[in-house]
Amino acid sequence: MSSFDDLFGGKFGKEDAAFDKEAWAAKKQEKRNELYSLADQTAAEISKDGDKFKQFLDVQSRFDRYSSTNALLILAQMPEATQLKDFDGWKDAGVSVQRKPRSVKILEPGKEYTREDGTRGTSFEVKRVYDVSQTRGRLRSSPNKKPDDRTLLKALINRSPVPIQTVDSLPNNMGALYDHDQQVIFVCRGMGAEDIFRSVSKELAHAEIAGMREDYNRNDAAFQAYSASYLLCKRYGVDVSDYNFSRLPASFRECSPQQVRETLTEIRDTANQISTRMYRALEQNRTPKAKEQER
């Protein structure tokens, strides 16, 4: 087999140059550490500021497929972002990125590896992405018609992890209540569609959290369930003006940045469990004509 290595010497190469693999790896690790540090700093900020925490939830609602760590990074760098892709992603979408755009750095999962103790881990790489506001050209948009109230509520309770039963009234004027002992969600009769969505989504979140925790306690899960309900309302266009995060629980304010990120992940995962079931139900309800129009 012939060799073409000689093509890269002489006037086309620098004979005394050498690739330093360790320095290259150290530089990449430094960039990752910078992002982890930024995520921790932002986590500490939102744990002390209710408005900042709500702003984080708004970002996470728009980027539900992103990890909570990446949502923190977006919040720190470009909280107004609505749609992010890298250069190739925008090219595939038929638009180009403007010259010298301000990038958002996130952490993208890479290859799996084996730790010294034998457990498996995932490496992360720094990735630069750009918001749709930084692109040129006309982006093709797909119709995104909001389902009617009945369809949306049917999707919300689709494959509920526990039975749902209507009652005439509940304590403290609650619209819905997850009863952990009986493994059932009670819903008051006669409520409007948005009130039903807000109250039932919160109690579904309680049911989801109870299924993930061995030591479920309603008071301990209240903040996570309330926040997950907010995420769902934001995603599906339900009014959130009554949600109030001005008084964050002391247990959250006193968390370390790592613990804050763990709480944010639980909130995101809880909302996504419900949202995934909703998506499947809404997809089944869509007509073949609507699906064809989107394609």
C-alpha positions in Angstrom: 0.0 0.0 0.0 1.4 3.4 -1.0 1.9 6.1 1.6 1.0 9.8 1.1 2.4 11.0 4.4 5.1 12.9 2.5 2.5 15.3 1.1 2.2 16.9 4.6 5.8 17.8 5.1 8.0 20.4 3.6 6.4 23.7 2.6 2.9 22.4 3.6 3.8 21.5 7.2 5.9 22.6 10.1 8.5 20.0 10.8 9.2 20.9 14.4 5.5 21.0 15.5 4.1 18.3 17.7 0.6 17.5 18.9 0.4 17.5 22.7 -2.5 15.2 23.5 -2.3 15.9 27.3 -2.4 19.7 26.8 -5.3 19.3 24.4 -7.3 17.1 26.9 -6.5 19.5 29.7 -7.8 22.5 27.7 -11.0 20.6 27.0 -11.4 19.8 30.7 -10.8 23.4 31.6 -13.6 24.5 29.3 -16.0 21.9 30.8 -15.1 23.0 34.3 -15.9 26.6 33.4 -19.4 25.6 32.3 -19.9 23.4 35.4 -18.8 26.4 37.5 -21.3 28.7 35.7 -24.1 26.2 36.2 -23.3 25.9 39.9 -23.2 29.7 40.2 -26.6 30.1 38.5 -28.1 27.3 40.6 -27.0 29.1 43.7 -28.6 32.3 42.4 -32.0 30.8 41.6 -32.2 29.0 45.0 -32.2 32.4 46.7 -34.3 34.5 44.2 -37.9 33.5 43.4 -38.0 35.7 40.3 -34.8 34.1 39.0 -36.2 30.6 39.8 -39.3 31.4 37.8 -37.1 32.6 34.9 -35.3 29.3 35.0 -38.6 27.4 34.8 -39.5 29.5 31.8 -36.3 28.5 30.1 -36.7 24.9 31.0 -40.3 24.9 29.6 -39.0 26.1 26.2 -36.2 23.6 26.2 -37.8 20.5 27.8 -35.4 18.1 26.1 -32.4 19.9 27.6 -31.0 18.8 30.9 -31.5 21.1 33.9 -27.8 21.8 33.8 -28.0 23.0 30.2 -31.2 25.0 31.1 -29.1 26.8 33.8 -26.4 27.5 31.3 -28.9 29.0 28.8 -30.4 31.1 31.6 -26.9 32.4 32.5 -26.0 33.2 28.9 -29.1 33.9 26.9 -32.4 33.7 28.9 -34.4 35.1 26.0 -33.5 32.2 23.7 -36.4 30.3 22.1 -34.8 27.8 19.7 -31.2 26.7 19.7 -29.1 24.7 17.1 -25.5 24.5 16.1 -24.3 25.7 12.7 -25.1 22.3 11.0 -28.5 22.2 12.6 -29.5 25.6 11.3 -28.0 24.7 7.9 -30.2 21.5 7.8 -33.2 23.7 8.7 -32.5 25.8 5.6 -31.2 29.0 7.3 -27.8 30.4 8.0 -26.3 31.9 11.1 -25.3 35.6 11.1 -21.7 36.6 11.1 -19.9 36.7 14.5 -23.0 35.6 16.5 -22.9 35.3 20.3 -22.9 31.6 21.0 -24.5 29.7 23.9 -22.2 27.0 25.4 -23.9 23.9 26.6 -22.7 20.4 27.6 -23.4 17.6 25.1 -23.3 13.9 26.1 -20.4 12.1 24.5 -19.0 8.6 24.8 -19.5 6.3 27.7 -16.5 5.2 29.7 -15.6 2.9 32.6 -14.5 4.5 35.9 -11.8 3.1 38.1 -14.4 1.5 40.3 -16.0 -0.3 37.4 -19.1 1.8 37.0 -20.1 3.4 33.7 -20.0 7.1 33.1 -20.7 9.5 30.3 -18.2 12.1 29.1 -19.5 15.6 28.1 -18.2 17.9 25.4 -18.7 21.7 25.2 -21.0 22.6 22.3 -21.7 26.0 20.8 -25.3 26.7 19.8 -27.1 29.7 18.4 -30.6 31.1 18.8 -33.1 31.5 16.0 -32.9 35.3 16.5 -29.3 35.0 15.2 -30.1 33.4 11.9 -30.8 34.7 8.4 -33.3 33.4 6.0 -36.9 32.2 6.4 -37.4 29.3 8.8 -40.1 26.9 7.8 -42.6 26.7 10.6 -45.1 23.9 11.2 -48.6 24.6 12.4 -48.9 24.4 16.1 -52.6 24.6 16.9 -53.5 24.4 20.5 -56.0 21.5 21.2 -59.4 22.3 22.6 -60.0 22.2 26.3 -61.5 18.7 26.4 -58.8 17.2 24.2 -56.1 18.8 26.3 -57.6 17.5 29.6 -58.1 14.0 28.2 -54.4 14.1 27.3 -53.4 15.3 30.8 -55.1 12.3 32.5 -54.1 9.8 29.8 -52.6 6.7 31.5 -52.6 8.4 34.9 -50.3 6.5 37.3 -53.3 6.3 39.8 -57.1 6.4 39.3 -58.9 9.7 39.2 -62.3 10.2 40.9 -64.6 13.2 41.1 -66.0 14.5 44.4 -68.2 17.4 45.5 -65.6 19.2 47.6 -62.1 19.0 49.1 -60.4 20.6 52.1 -59.1 24.1 51.9 -60.9 24.8 48.6 -58.4 22.5 46.8 -59.3 21.7 43.2 -57.7 18.3 43.3 -55.9 16.1 45.8 -53.6 13.1 45.5 -54.3 10.7 48.4 -51.2 8.6 48.8 -52.8 6.1 51.2 -55.6 5.3 48.8 -53.5 5.8 45.7 -56.1 8.0 44.0 -56.5 11.6 42.8 -59.7 13.3 43.8 -61.0 16.2 41.6 -63.8 18.6 42.5 -66.7 18.7 40.1 -67.7 21.9 38.3 -64.3 23.6 37.7 -63.3 25.3 34.5 -60.8 23.8 32.1 -57.7 25.8 33.2 -58.5 25.3 36.9 -58.7 21.6 36.3 -55.4 21.6 34.3 -53.5 23.5 37.0 -54.8 21.5 40.0 -54.8 18.1 38.4 -51.3 18.6 36.9 -49.9 19.4 40.3 -51.5 16.3 41.9 -50.3 14.1 39.0 -46.8 15.4 39.7 -47.3 14.3 43.4 -48.3 10.9 42.1 -45.2 10.7 39.8 -42.9 11.8 42.6 -44.4 9.3 45.0 -43.6 6.6 42.5 -40.0 7.6 42.3 -39.4 8.1 46.0 -39.3 5.4 48.6 -40.0 7.9 51.4 -42.6 10.1 49.8 -44.0 12.8 52.0 -46.5 15.4 50.6 -44.9 18.4 52.3 -41.4 17.4 51.1 -42.6 17.0 47.5 -44.9 20.1 47.4 -42.3 22.5 45.9 -41.3 20.0 43.2 -44.9 19.2 42.3 -45.9 22.9 42.2 -42.9 23.7 39.9 -43.6 20.7 37.6 -47.2 21.9 37.3 -46.0 25.3 36.3 -43.8 23.8 33.6 -46.7 21.8 32.2 -48.9 24.9 32.1 -46.2 26.9 30.3 -45.7 24.2 27.7 -49.4 23.9 26.9 -50.5 27.5 27.0 -52.4 27.5 30.3 -52.5 30.7 32.3 -49.8 30.8 35.1 -50.5 34.2 36.6 -51.5 32.7 39.9 -48.3 30.8 40.4 -46.1 32.5 43.0 -42.4 31.7 43.7 -41.7 34.7 45.9 -41.2 32.5 49.0 -38.9 29.6 48.1 -38.9 26.9 50.8 -36.0 27.1 53.3 -34.9 23.5 52.4 -34.3 24.7 48.8 -32.6 28.0 49.7 -30.2 26.1 51.9 -29.2 23.5 49.3 -25.7 23.3 47.8 -25.5 24.0 44.1 -25.3 20.2 43.4 -28.4 19.6 45.5 -30.2 22.4 43.7 -29.4 20.8 40.3 -30.7 17.5 41.6 -34.0 19.2 42.6 -34.3 20.8 39.2 -33.7 17.5 37.5 -36.5 15.9 39.6 -38.8 18.8 38.6 -38.0 18.4 34.9 -38.2 14.6 34.9 -41.6 14.7 36.7 -43.0 17.2 34.2 -41.6 15.2 31.3 -43.2 12.0 32.5 -46.6 13.6 32.3 -45.8 15.5 29.1 -44.7 12.4 27.3 -48.0 10.7 27.9 -49.8 13.8 26.9 -47.8 14.0 23.6 -48.7 10.5 22.7 -52.4 11.0 23.4 -52.4 14.3 21.4 -50.6 12.6 18.5 -53.3 9.8 18.4 -56.0 12.5 18.3 -54.5 14.4 15.4 -56.0 13.7 12.0 -54.0 12.2 9.1 -54.5 15.5 7.3 -52.9 17.5 10.1 -49.9 15.2 10.2 -49.4 15.4 6.5 -49.5 19.2 6.6 -46.7 19.2 9.2 -44.6 16.9 7.1 
